[in-house]
Amino acid sequence: MSRIQTTFATLKQQGKTALIPYITAGDPHPKHTVNLMHTLVKNGADMIELGVPFSDPMADGPVIQRASERALVHKVGLTSVLDMVKEFRKTDQVTPIVLMGYANPIEAIGATVFADRAKAADVDGVITVDYPPEECVGFVQELRARDIDPVFLLSPTTEPKRVELIVNQASGFVYYVSLKGVTGAANLDIVEVSARVASIRQQTKLPVGVGFGIRDAATAKATAAIADAVVVGSRMVLEIEASNDDNLLDNVAALMQELKTAVDAA
């Protein structure tokens, strides 16, 4: 099994929900990213979603857009991100790392080259926001040939037939976007999310992660009660944005501990 599959299987045996924090690689500065990744793990992250900075992030709201801008100032691109994962792997061979980004950087180097580099860096999964399933069959094959899980997004407007198409290509887990709009856009309707997660589970045995709109411990706990994974992005990035070099790691650690306590209490 892949690291992602192993992590979900272990948590299921323990009756727990995965906590997956998101950070943008290179934010607030490239020198912090690997230390931030280790801090997340030490304080409760079951896997990490690592954003690849991009100039036109269509699914991301203002908070994560600003994180990409801060990283791009330091010329952090796909190669830099893979190097960060390699550095992280020197001391952590257990925690799954899922890259989240957009098609353009992958297209620039080619799917095969990207898959080779991701495998060499020991990446576990890839979310490519703007690769529709109809157009990325070859890309999915490249990832699967290297034991990398292609993770796909499902939204409130995804119809059942399209859910079937998507889950047939996905592996590792599927990521349900809990609201219409971009990251950090609206309040979470937990009743609606619960119904959608139940519907998705009728079409796949893959774990279902839920993200977008999880703002605090209360929403994390509510989501953990109905999902296999809770993904926290904008709230984590806001904590990074509000910190400085002296308190960055402590602030992120405190937020992670708060979220972990809430998720485990669900």
N, C-alpha and C positions, 0 to 999 in steps of 0.2 A: 504493500500500500504506500501511497505517497504520504509526505508529512501532513498534508491537509487532511487526508482520509484518516490517518492515524490519530490526529488530534481530535477530530470529531468523534471517532469511535471511543477514544478514552474518556472524553467528556460525557458521552452518552452513558457509558457504564457508571460514571460517577453521578449521573442525574444533573449535570450542569450544562449551562449555555456558554458558548464561546464569546469572549470579549475581543473585538478586533478594532484597535485604534488605527486611525489614518493620520499620517503626517506627509507633508510634501518634502521630498528629498531636496536638501540644500537650503531649507528654511529653518531658522532665520539666516543661517550661514552654513556652507558645506562642512565646516569643521565640527559642527554640532550633531550632524545627522546620525552617525553611528552611535555616539553616546546616548542620543535620544532613543534610538532603537533599543539599546540595552536597558535603559531606564524604564521603558514601556514594559519590557518582559519582566524585569525584576519586580514590578509593581502590579502584575496581573494580566498582561496581554497574553492571549493564547495564540494569536498570530498577528502579523502586522501587515497593514495595507500601506504600501509605499508609493506615493504619487510621483509620477514622472512630470516635471515641470513642462508646461506647454503654453504657448502665447495666446491660443484661442480655445480655452477649455469650456466647451459648450454646455457641459453638464454641471459645472461648478459655479456656485454663487460668489458674491464679492469677497467673502473671507478667504476661500481657497484660491480665488483669482489673485488676491494680493500675495498669498504665499508663493504662488508660481512666479509672480513678478519679482519678489525678493530673491528667489533662487536663480532666476534668469539673469539678474544683475551680475551674479557671480558665474555666469556661463555654465550652469549645471544643466546638462543634457542627458540623453539616454546612456551614453558611455559612462558618464560620471556616476549615474545612479547604479549601474551594474558594478562599478568599482566599489561603491559603498556597501553593496550586498556582499561582495567578496570579503571586504574588511570585517563586516559583521560576522561572517561565517567562520572566521579564524577562531572565535571563542564561543559561538553558538551554532551548533549543528542540529538543533532540535526545533526551534521555532519556525513555523512556515512563514514565508515572505511572499506576498501577492503584490505584483506591480499593477498600478492602475494608471492608465494613460490613454493616449489617442493614437490614431492610425498613422498620422503623418510621420513621426520619427521612425516608426517601424518600416513604413514604405520607403523612407529615405535610404535605409541600409539593406532592405529586402527581408522578407519573412524568414528565409532559411538562415541568413546571417544572424538575425535577431535571436532566433530560437537557439542557435549554437551558442551565442554569447550568454543568453539567459541560463542555459544549462551549465555553462562553464562557471557562472557566478553562483550557481545553486539556488536559483529562483524556483519557487514551488507552483505559482499560479500567475495568470495574466488576465487582467480585465482591460479590454480595449473598448472604450465607450462607444466609439463611432464605427465599429465594424458590425454591420448587420449580419445575422447568421447566414443569410442567403449568399453573402459575398466573401465569406471567410472560411469556407470549407477547407481550402488548402492550408491556410494558416493554422487552423485547428489541428490538422493532420501533422503539421510540422511540430507543434507543441506536444501533442500526444506521443509522437515518436521519440520524444526526449523526456517523457514522464513529467511533463509540466501540465498542470490543469488549466484548461481554458474556462474562465468563470464569466458568466453572462449576467446582464442586468434584466430584470423584469420590472414592469411599472404598473401603476393602477389601471392603465389603459390597454395593457397587453391582453389580447383576446385569447381564449382557450386554445384555438388552433395554432396560434403563434407561440404560446407557451410550450406546446408539444414540440414544435420545431426547435425551439431554443434549448429545452432541457435534453433533447436527444443529442445535441452537440456539446453540452456542458459536462464538466466533471469537477470533482472537488466539492463545490457547493454552488448554489445559485443565489444571486443577490437581488432581493426585492427592494426596490426604491419605494419607500413608504408614502411618498407624496408626489403630486404633480408639480413640476418645476425643478429648480436647481437646488444644489446642496444648501442647507440652512434656510430654506425658503418659507416654511410654514409650520404651524403647529401639528403635532402628531394626532391622528384620529385612530386610537388604538383599537376601537371596535371594528372599524373598516379594515385595518391592517390584519387583525386576527382572522377575519373572514377570508381575506385574500390569501394569506399564508395557508389556511386550511384548504382552499381551492387548489393552490399550487401543489400541495402535498398529495393531492389526488392524482396528479400527473407525473410525479417523480419521487424516487426514493432518495434523491440527493438532499443533503441538509439545506435548509433555507435560512440565509442571513438577511437581516433587515437593517437598512441604514437610511440616511437623510431624515432630518427632523428630530434626532435624539439629542436633546439639549442638556440634560442633567441626570442626576441619579434616579429621579422619579420616572422619567421616560425610559431610561435604560432598564430599570427594574420591570416596568410594564411590558416592554418589548421582550425582555428575556423570558417572560412567562409564556410567550407564544411562539418564539423563534428558536432556531438552533444556534444562531449567532447574532450578536448586537454589534453593529459597526458605528463607531463614533468618529466623525470627521471634523466638521466645522467647529464644534466645541473644543476639540483638542487643538486645532490650529489657532483658535482665538486665545487659548492659554499661552501658546508659544508666542503669539504676536504681542501679548501684554507683558511678556517677561523680558528680562535682560540677561546678559551673560552670567551674572552672579546668582540669579535665582531661577534660571530656566529649568534646570533638571529637578530642583526641589518642587517647583510649581507643577510640573508635568507629573511627577511622582505622586503628589498629593491628589491631583485630579484622578489619576489612574486608580489609586487606592479607593477613592470615593465611588467610582464607577464599578470597580470589581466587587466591592462590598454589596452594592445594590444588585448587581447581576446575580451574584451567588445567593442572595436572599430571595430571589424570585421563586 
